[in-house]
Amino acid sequence: MATDPTLAASAKRVIADLKELAQLTSDANGAQRVAWGPIFKKTRAWFAEKVKRELNLDIHLDSAGNQWVTIPGDSDAAILVAGHLDSVPNGGWLDGCLGTLSALEILRRYAARPNKPVTLKLVDWADEEGARFGRSLVGSSAAGGSLNIEDIRNLKDREGITQAEALKDCGVNIDRMLDAHKELKQINAKAYLELHIEQGPVLESMQKPTGVVLGTFGVERHTLKFTGQAAHSGSTPIPMRRDAFLAAAQFALAVREIGLKYSKPGANVVCTCGIVKVEPCIVTAVPGVCEISIDQRALNADVLANMLKEAKEAATKAAQDNNVALEWKKLWTIEPRPFDPKLIALAEDAVREITGDAPKLPSGPLHDSAEMVPHMPVIMMFAYSSRGLSHCKEEDTPIEHLDQTLQAFLLLADKCLANVAAG
């Protein structure tokens, strides 16, 4: 087990920063750093002041509103360390900002070195959560080149403000956002490191403080519409009904079985039907229309494709069995994004040195790191999440686990800097 006193001191400094930010930007209901709003601006001003005061460095805002801080090195070969400062409404004290503030500490440690063989860049991604307008990974997908501007231009928040208007208020021209991709491609990026809380119960169930992330799940997200015939519930015999809800229910149970079928030790998948809408939705009517969502996720692309194929077969059978029509509408897809094998191995070494064991797990939630996988080697670490909770004020990581995770992540950064410097 590593006992480097500088790592321990650095971990304590990050925890102090996290507590300071929570005090500044939270209320009784939790964190309120929703992207592009007044508390978000306050957060960014706090962060910029801290960077200027402690490192005498300025923040650079790219064309998508992402914040960058750079320590130039003797070589333009660069390591990126990343996170996001925005939160969901009533969020937790760690989600996103753990990455940004641990990245800040990596810059502090590097700035104190007499020699700087490589370039180190911090990036604070803008609007990872998508909490205000419904589209997540906004800043990172613009930088990654996958964002379709027209998909977000006219999105509105609850007050009727468009995303374009909110961006303009924060100094971002929506029509120039994809210039951030050109800016990213100018960086000679050799590695991308991100620390995040797990947001799930796996590490807690294993009683392990820290995990090495294998990659982010691919996602297939669709809406199905079963159309039968509304009818009186008292006068229509069951064999003569065209019950759209029963078709959807049959489909949902099949989706659960598909998820169980493809879950293997060390290679779990998830399948979820999270939205069900029934018409006419009255107690005395057979449902004539039912819409149901499906969200399937897997780290293996072939597995994900097979899961979707079997879901389509199950939906067709449910429609036939209940004598209803079926329509599919794709909501969103993203392919699995496995992380870099060499960086995974380096992260395992760092975690073992601190905690003695380095469990590996995939990420079910998406992260900004997924948008970087096509462009550079990527790795993430996860910290233990108490009760698996996130996106709520109860979100937490025990301090002793948080301390060990931070030490492991900072050690990973040291190892990565040495590795890139050695060529």
C-alpha positions as CSV (number, residue, x, y, z in Angstrom):
1,M,0.0,0.0,0.0
2,A,1.3,3.4,-0.9
3,T,1.9,5.9,1.9
4,D,3.2,8.9,-0.2
5,P,2.4,11.9,2.2
6,T,2.0,14.3,-0.7
7,L,-0.8,12.2,-2.1
8,A,-2.6,12.2,1.3
9,A,-2.2,16.0,1.6
10,S,-3.5,16.5,-2.0
11,A,-6.5,14.3,-1.3
12,K,-7.4,16.4,1.8
13,R,-7.1,19.6,-0.3
14,V,-9.5,18.3,-2.9
15,I,-12.0,17.3,-0.2
16,A,-11.7,20.8,1.3
17,D,-12.4,22.3,-2.2
18,L,-15.5,20.0,-2.6
19,K,-16.9,21.1,0.7
20,E,-16.2,24.8,-0.1
21,L,-18.1,24.5,-3.4
22,A,-21.0,22.6,-1.8
23,Q,-21.3,25.4,0.8
24,L,-21.2,28.0,-2.0
25,T,-23.7,26.4,-4.5
26,S,-26.1,24.2,-2.5
27,D,-29.2,24.8,-0.5
28,A,-31.3,22.6,1.8
29,N,-32.3,20.5,-1.2
30,G,-28.8,19.9,-2.6
31,A,-26.5,21.3,-5.3
32,Q,-28.0,23.9,-7.7
33,R,-25.3,24.3,-10.3
34,V,-27.6,23.8,-13.3
35,A,-25.8,24.7,-16.5
36,W,-26.1,28.2,-18.0
37,G,-27.9,29.5,-14.9
38,P,-26.9,32.1,-12.3
39,I,-25.4,29.6,-9.8
40,F,-23.5,27.9,-12.6
41,K,-22.0,31.3,-13.5
42,K,-21.2,31.8,-9.8
43,T,-19.5,28.4,-9.7
44,R,-17.4,29.2,-12.8
45,A,-16.3,32.6,-11.4
46,W,-15.3,30.9,-8.1
47,F,-13.3,28.3,-10.1
48,A,-11.6,30.9,-12.3
49,E,-10.6,33.0,-9.3
50,K,-9.1,29.9,-7.6
51,V,-7.1,29.0,-10.7
52,K,-5.8,32.5,-11.0
53,R,-5.0,32.9,-7.4
54,E,-3.3,29.6,-6.9
55,L,-1.7,28.9,-10.3
56,N,-1.6,32.4,-11.9
57,L,-3.3,30.9,-14.9
58,D,-6.2,32.1,-16.9
59,I,-9.3,30.2,-18.0
60,H,-9.8,29.7,-21.8
61,L,-13.4,29.3,-22.9
62,D,-13.7,27.3,-26.2
63,S,-16.4,27.8,-28.8
64,A,-18.8,25.4,-27.0
65,G,-18.4,27.0,-23.5
66,N,-16.0,24.4,-22.1
67,Q,-13.4,25.8,-19.7
68,W,-9.7,25.0,-20.3
69,V,-6.6,25.6,-18.1
70,T,-3.2,24.7,-19.6
71,I,0.3,24.2,-18.1
72,P,2.6,24.2,-21.2
73,G,5.4,21.6,-21.2
74,D,8.6,21.1,-23.1
75,S,6.6,18.9,-25.5
76,D,3.1,19.5,-27.0
77,A,2.2,15.9,-26.1
78,A,-0.7,16.6,-23.8
79,I,-2.6,14.8,-21.0
80,L,-6.2,16.0,-20.4
81,V,-7.7,15.8,-16.9
82,A,-11.4,16.4,-16.8
83,G,-14.8,16.8,-15.1
84,H,-17.8,19.0,-15.1
85,L,-19.0,21.6,-12.6
86,D,-22.7,21.7,-13.6
87,S,-25.2,19.6,-11.6
88,V,-28.8,18.5,-11.8
89,P,-31.3,20.5,-9.7
90,N,-31.2,19.3,-6.0
91,G,-28.0,17.3,-6.9
92,G,-25.2,15.9,-4.8
93,W,-21.9,17.3,-3.6
94,L,-19.7,15.0,-5.8
95,D,-21.3,14.4,-9.1
96,G,-19.1,16.0,-11.8
97,C,-17.2,18.4,-9.6
98,L,-15.2,15.6,-8.1
99,G,-13.5,15.2,-11.5
100,T,-12.9,18.9,-12.0
101,L,-11.5,19.6,-8.6
102,S,-9.3,16.5,-8.6
103,A,-8.1,17.7,-12.0
104,L,-7.3,21.1,-10.4
105,E,-5.2,19.3,-7.8
106,I,-3.3,17.5,-10.6
107,L,-2.4,20.9,-12.0
108,R,-1.3,22.2,-8.6
109,R,1.0,19.2,-8.2
110,Y,2.4,19.6,-11.7
111,A,2.9,23.3,-11.4
112,A,5.1,22.7,-8.3
113,R,7.5,20.5,-10.3
114,P,10.7,22.0,-11.5
115,N,10.6,20.2,-14.9
116,K,7.5,19.9,-17.1
117,P,8.3,17.5,-19.9
118,V,4.7,17.3,-21.3
119,T,1.7,19.7,-21.5
120,L,-1.1,19.3,-19.0
121,K,-4.6,20.5,-19.7
122,L,-7.7,20.7,-17.5
123,V,-11.1,20.7,-19.1
124,D,-14.3,21.5,-17.3
125,W,-17.0,20.3,-19.7
126,A,-20.1,22.5,-20.1
127,D,-23.6,21.1,-19.5
128,E,-22.8,17.4,-19.0
129,E,-26.1,16.8,-17.2
130,G,-28.5,18.4,-19.7
131,A,-30.7,19.1,-16.8
132,R,-32.2,22.4,-18.1
133,F,-32.8,21.6,-21.7
134,G,-32.8,17.8,-21.8
135,R,-29.7,17.2,-24.0
136,S,-26.7,15.9,-22.0
137,L,-23.0,16.0,-22.9
138,V,-23.4,19.3,-24.7
139,G,-19.9,20.7,-24.4
140,S,-18.1,17.4,-24.9
141,S,-20.1,16.3,-27.8
142,A,-19.5,19.7,-29.5
143,A,-15.8,19.2,-28.9
144,G,-16.0,15.6,-30.0
145,G,-17.8,16.6,-33.2
146,S,-20.9,14.6,-32.7
147,L,-23.3,17.3,-31.7
148,N,-26.1,18.3,-34.2
149,I,-26.7,22.0,-33.5
150,E,-30.2,21.8,-34.9
151,D,-31.1,19.2,-32.2
152,I,-30.5,21.7,-29.5
153,R,-31.1,25.1,-31.0
154,N,-34.8,25.4,-30.1
155,L,-35.0,23.3,-27.0
156,K,-36.8,25.3,-24.2
157,D,-36.6,25.2,-20.5
158,R,-39.6,25.5,-18.2
159,E,-39.6,29.3,-18.5
160,G,-39.6,29.1,-22.3
161,I,-36.0,30.2,-22.7
162,T,-34.3,28.5,-25.7
163,Q,-31.0,26.8,-25.4
164,A,-29.6,29.2,-28.0
165,E,-30.6,32.2,-25.8
166,A,-29.1,30.6,-22.6
167,L,-25.9,29.9,-24.4
168,K,-25.7,33.5,-25.7
169,D,-26.2,34.7,-22.1
170,C,-23.0,32.8,-21.2
171,G,-20.9,34.0,-24.1
172,V,-21.5,31.0,-26.4
173,N,-22.6,31.5,-30.0
174,I,-24.6,28.3,-30.9
175,D,-23.7,28.6,-34.5
176,R,-19.9,28.5,-33.6
177,M,-20.1,25.6,-31.2
178,L,-18.7,23.0,-33.5
179,D,-15.5,25.1,-33.8
180,A,-14.7,23.5,-30.5
181,H,-14.1,20.3,-32.4
182,K,-11.4,22.0,-34.5
183,E,-9.9,23.3,-31.3
184,L,-9.8,19.8,-29.8
185,K,-8.1,18.3,-32.9
186,Q,-5.3,20.8,-32.5
187,I,-4.3,19.2,-29.2
188,N,-1.7,16.5,-29.4
189,A,-3.7,14.4,-26.8
190,K,-1.9,11.3,-25.5
191,A,-4.3,10.5,-22.6
192,Y,-7.6,11.6,-21.1
193,L,-8.2,11.0,-17.3
194,E,-11.5,11.5,-15.5
195,L,-12.6,10.7,-12.0
196,H,-16.3,10.3,-11.1
197,I,-18.5,8.7,-8.5
198,E,-20.0,5.4,-9.6
199,Q,-23.6,6.5,-9.2
200,G,-24.5,2.8,-8.6
201,P,-24.2,0.2,-5.9
202,V,-21.5,-2.2,-7.3
203,L,-18.5,-0.9,-5.4
204,E,-20.5,-0.7,-2.2
205,S,-21.6,-4.3,-2.6
206,M,-18.0,-5.3,-3.0
207,Q,-16.9,-3.1,-0.2
208,K,-14.3,-1.5,-2.4
209,P,-13.5,2.2,-2.4
210,T,-12.3,2.6,-6.0
211,G,-13.0,0.9,-9.3
212,V,-11.3,1.0,-12.7
213,V,-13.8,1.7,-15.5
214,L,-13.7,-0.5,-18.6
215,G,-15.7,1.8,-20.8
216,T,-19.2,3.3,-21.2
217,F,-22.2,1.2,-22.3
218,G,-23.6,1.6,-25.7
219,V,-27.2,2.6,-25.7
220,E,-30.3,1.7,-27.8
221,R,-33.2,3.9,-26.8
222,H,-36.6,3.7,-28.5
223,T,-40.3,4.3,-28.1
224,L,-42.9,1.7,-29.1
225,K,-46.5,2.4,-29.8
226,F,-49.0,-0.4,-29.6
227,T,-52.4,0.5,-31.2
228,G,-55.4,-1.7,-30.6
229,Q,-59.0,-0.6,-29.9
230,A,-60.5,1.2,-26.9
231,A,-63.6,-0.5,-25.7
232,H,-65.9,-0.7,-22.7
233,S,-64.3,-2.8,-19.9
234,G,-67.6,-4.2,-18.8
235,S,-69.1,-5.3,-22.1
236,T,-66.1,-6.5,-24.1
237,P,-65.1,-10.2,-23.5
238,I,-61.4,-10.7,-22.9
239,P,-60.8,-12.9,-25.9
240,M,-62.3,-10.3,-28.1
241,R,-60.2,-7.4,-26.9
242,R,-57.4,-5.6,-28.7
243,D,-55.7,-4.4,-25.5
244,A,-52.7,-2.3,-26.3
245,F,-51.5,-2.2,-22.7
246,L,-51.4,-6.0,-22.4
247,A,-49.1,-6.0,-25.5
248,A,-46.8,-3.5,-23.9
249,A,-46.8,-5.4,-20.6
250,Q,-45.9,-8.6,-22.4
251,F,-43.1,-6.8,-24.2
252,A,-41.8,-5.3,-20.9
253,L,-41.6,-8.7,-19.3
254,A,-39.8,-10.0,-22.3
255,V,-37.3,-7.1,-22.1
256,R,-36.5,-8.1,-18.5
257,E,-35.8,-11.6,-19.6
258,I,-33.5,-10.4,-22.4
259,G,-31.5,-8.4,-19.8
260,L,-31.2,-11.4,-17.5
261,K,-30.2,-13.7,-20.4
262,Y,-27.2,-11.5,-21.5
263,S,-26.0,-10.6,-18.0
264,K,-22.9,-12.6,-17.2
265,P,-20.4,-12.5,-14.4
266,G,-18.2,-9.5,-15.2
267,A,-20.3,-8.5,-18.2
268,N,-23.7,-7.3,-17.0
269,V,-26.2,-5.5,-19.2
270,V,-29.3,-3.4,-18.4
271,C,-32.7,-3.2,-20.1
272,T,-35.4,-0.8,-18.8
273,C,-38.9,0.2,-19.8
274,G,-39.1,3.5,-18.0
275,I,-42.1,5.3,-19.6
276,V,-45.6,3.9,-20.2
277,K,-48.5,6.0,-21.5
278,V,-52.0,4.5,-21.9
279,E,-55.0,5.9,-23.7
280,P,-57.8,6.6,-22.9
281,C,-56.4,5.9,-19.4
282,I,-59.8,5.5,-17.6
283,V,-60.7,2.7,-15.2
284,T,-63.7,1.5,-17.3
285,A,-62.0,1.3,-20.7
286,V,-59.8,-1.3,-22.4
287,P,-56.6,0.6,-23.4
288,G,-56.6,1.3,-27.1
289,V,-53.2,2.9,-27.4
290,C,-50.1,2.3,-25.3
291,E,-46.6,3.9,-25.7
292,I,-43.7,2.3,-23.9
293,S,-40.0,3.2,-23.9
294,I,-37.0,0.8,-24.0
295,D,-33.5,1.6,-22.9
296,Q,-30.9,-1.1,-23.5
297,R,-27.2,-0.8,-22.6
298,A,-24.2,-3.1,-23.0
299,L,-20.4,-2.7,-23.2
300,N,-20.2,-5.2,-26.1
301,A,-21.5,-4.0,-29.4
302,D,-22.6,-7.5,-30.6
303,V,-24.4,-8.1,-27.4
304,L,-26.2,-4.8,-27.7
305,A,-27.2,-5.6,-31.3
306,N,-28.5,-9.0,-30.3
307,M,-30.5,-7.5,-27.4
308,L,-32.2,-5.0,-29.7
309,K,-32.9,-7.8,-32.3
310,E,-34.6,-9.9,-29.6
311,A,-36.5,-6.9,-28.3
312,K,-37.9,-6.3,-31.8
313,E,-38.9,-9.9,-32.1
314,A,-40.6,-9.8,-28.7
315,A,-42.5,-6.7,-29.6
316,T,-43.7,-8.2,-32.8
317,K,-44.9,-11.3,-30.9
318,A,-46.7,-9.2,-28.3
319,A,-48.5,-7.3,-31.0
320,Q,-49.6,-10.4,-32.8
321,D,-50.7,-12.2,-29.5
322,N,-52.9,-9.2,-28.6
323,N,-54.1,-8.4,-32.1
324,V,-52.7,-4.8,-32.1
325,A,-50.5,-2.8,-34.5
326,L,-46.9,-1.8,-33.6
327,E,-44.7,1.2,-34.5
328,W,-41.1,1.8,-33.5
329,K,-39.5,5.3,-33.1
330,K,-35.7,5.6,-32.4
331,L,-35.0,8.1,-29.7
332,W,-31.2,7.9,-29.5
333,T,-28.3,5.5,-29.9
334,I,-24.6,5.5,-29.1
335,E,-22.1,2.7,-29.7
336,P,-20.2,1.2,-26.7
337,R,-17.0,3.2,-25.9
338,P,-14.4,0.9,-24.4
339,F,-11.5,2.6,-22.8
340,D,-7.8,2.3,-23.6
341,P,-6.2,-1.1,-22.5
342,K,-2.9,0.4,-21.6
343,L,-4.5,3.1,-19.4
344,I,-6.8,0.6,-17.8
345,A,-3.6,-1.4,-16.8
346,L,-2.0,1.8,-15.5
347,A,-5.1,2.6,-13.5
348,E,-5.2,-0.9,-12.0
349,D,-1.6,-0.5,-10.8
350,A,-2.4,2.9,-9.2
351,V,-5.5,1.6,-7.4
352,R,-3.7,-1.5,-6.1
353,E,-0.9,0.6,-4.7
354,I,-3.4,2.6,-2.7
355,T,-6.2,0.2,-1.8
356,G,-4.7,-3.3,-2.4
357,D,-7.3,-4.3,-5.0
358,A,-8.5,-2.9,-8.3
359,P,-12.0,-4.1,-9.3
360,K,-13.0,-3.4,-12.9
361,L,-16.5,-2.4,-14.0
362,P,-18.3,-0.8,-16.9
363,S,-20.1,2.5,-16.7
364,G,-23.9,2.3,-17.3
365,P,-24.3,6.1,-17.1
366,L,-22.7,8.1,-19.9
367,H,-19.9,10.5,-19.3
368,D,-18.1,13.2,-21.2
369,S,-15.2,10.7,-21.5
370,A,-17.4,8.7,-24.0
371,E,-17.2,11.6,-26.5
372,M,-13.4,11.6,-26.2
373,V,-12.9,7.9,-27.0
374,P,-12.8,8.3,-30.8
375,H,-10.1,11.0,-30.5
376,M,-7.6,9.9,-27.8
377,P,-6.8,7.1,-25.2
378,V,-9.3,7.4,-22.3
379,I,-9.6,6.1,-18.8
380,M,-11.9,6.7,-15.9
381,M,-11.9,5.8,-12.2
382,F,-15.0,5.4,-10.0
383,A,-15.4,6.2,-6.4
384,Y,-17.8,4.3,-4.1
385,S,-21.3,5.7,-4.0
386,S,-23.2,5.2,-0.7
387,R,-26.4,3.2,-1.3
388,G,-25.7,3.7,-5.0
389,L,-27.4,7.1,-4.9
390,S,-26.7,10.1,-7.1
391,H,-28.6,13.1,-8.6
392,C,-30.0,13.7,-5.1
393,K,-28.9,15.5,-2.0
394,E,-28.2,12.1,-0.3
395,E,-25.4,11.4,-2.7
396,D,-22.2,10.6,-0.7
397,T,-19.0,8.8,-0.5
398,P,-17.5,8.0,2.9
399,I,-14.6,10.3,3.5
400,E,-12.1,7.4,4.0
401,H,-13.1,5.9,0.7
402,L,-13.1,9.3,-1.0
403,D,-9.6,9.9,0.3
404,Q,-8.3,6.6,-1.0
405,T,-9.9,7.1,-4.4
406,L,-8.4,10.6,-4.7
407,Q,-4.9,9.3,-3.8
408,A,-5.3,6.5,-6.4
409,F,-6.4,9.0,-9.1
410,L,-3.6,11.4,-8.4
411,L,-1.1,8.6,-8.5
412,L,-2.6,7.5,-11.9
413,A,-1.9,11.1,-13.1
414,D,1.7,10.8,-11.9
415,K,2.1,7.5,-13.7
416,C,0.5,8.8,-16.9
417,L,2.7,11.9,-16.9
418,A,5.8,9.8,-16.6
419,N,4.6,7.4,-19.2
420,V,3.9,10.1,-21.8
421,A,7.1,11.9,-21.0
422,A,9.0,8.6,-21.6
423,G,7.5,8.5,-25.1
